[in-house]
Amino acid sequence: MSQEWRLAVTFAGEGAGEEPLAWGQQEIWSAMCRQKTWLPIGGTLPAPAGATLEGYAGELRFTVERHQTMRTLLRLAERERARQVVHDRGEIGLTVVDLEPGDDAAAEAERVRHRFWTTPYDVEREWPVRFAVVRREGVPTHVVAVYNHLVMDAFGGAAMMADLAGRDPVTGAAAAPPPAMQPLEQARWQASPAGRRQHELAARHWDRQLRTVPPRRFPALDDSYEEAPDEQVPRYWEGEYLSAALPLALRTLAARLAVDTSPILLTALFTTWARLSGDPVGVAQVIVSNRFRPGLADVVAPINQTGLCVTDLAGLTFASAVGVVRRAMMGAYKHAYYDPLRLDELIASFGEELDIACFFNDRRVAGRDEPGEPAAAEALREPGRFAWGRKLHEPFETLFVHIDDAPGGALLITVCADTRYVPPRSIRAVAQGIEKVLVEAAIDPEAPVESPAARPATVGAG
């Protein structure tokens, strides 16, 4: 039976104070409230040769001292308008698990990760980092790190790892000062006249786009459909589609159309939805990393926000549709930095008939837009594999599509949906349809977006 104890790690970092949540933090916090989860990120890794408990304690102290979000608690006087409270000193617990002979180290690390992941989280009193080291005879075998999503987004995690890797190997000193635009400073700038102007510019763009969105894009399943409703219990489902052909098709199309691959993927999603629903108007909130903005590139904090893309692909070929989608995405990127609470008020002013709860998140990192040779038609025909993932009572958004790197150069499409509006057969159809559309377009980019077989309001029967 393994033994578990806690090592107290003290810290003293620069910067303390209380401010409203910065915009990226507020975006994540609102999602956490809607989805009734603290959206944990992180996992387990085998410990490298030579790793020590003292070394991991030093890494934990280093990151907590350097990055404000790691030592931030929330003040919840108004839950939807939480405030960040950054502390400059304190003590964080590092969980140590000492294995008994015969214990499975990887299984023990996974047990700890699962507990960290699923234990209810107290955002007002508990530091947002859960960290553990699993040891055998005093030697680390695995490290477990799980973070509240308020700490970082995916690229923030990469920035943290780069910061750790850049330390002096002898002294452990950082290679550069901490990023200046950490969340306290972000919140102060966002409240300034310059920040207010940025919000108003973004809000005007959203207002123009929202006026073009057709109402009731996700009608609830009811008896008006030709097939029986199939809302499930649990209600929220996730489907995963692993594709080796997808990256080949993307490279082929990127070379032919001279465009990067993210607009190609979103065009494939819009095309798939148009063929399922009979509606050529594509609407999606695209997850935008705001790290291209001044001072935000290396910040370990969530700064992603959504930009709104609305396109009408009626009568277009796939090749011409990509150009339309690309221009819409550029507008979305430019106007994805705003006060989420004020933007929610704008969206609500359009009434309950407006439904824009479709999200697109391109999380690829490896070889995202590296040039490559067009693929042979035979390589494009390798079928992908679909599998059902999580089935939860806690809510997803109506439709959320993630694109991720997968082993061996493949790509993984994950479709999360509310089966009250997007039933399981349509979840599968979206996941498989993205690949199908891209393979067809790689062979013939002048194929029409719309399919003659599409029927209005038949998403539920897809």
Beta strands, then each sheet from edge to edge (+ up, - down):
strand 1: 3-12
strand 2: 17-20
strand 3: 41-46
strand 4: 72-75
strand 5: 83-86
strand 6: 89-98
strand 7: 129-136
strand 8: 139-147
strand 9: 236-243
strand 10: 281-288
strand 11: 305-312
strand 12: 358-362
strand 13: 385-392
strand 14: 399-405
strand 15: 411-418
sheet 1: 1+ 6- 7- 8+ 3-
sheet 2: 2+ 5- 4+
sheet 3: 11+ 10- 12- 14- 15+ 9- 13+
end
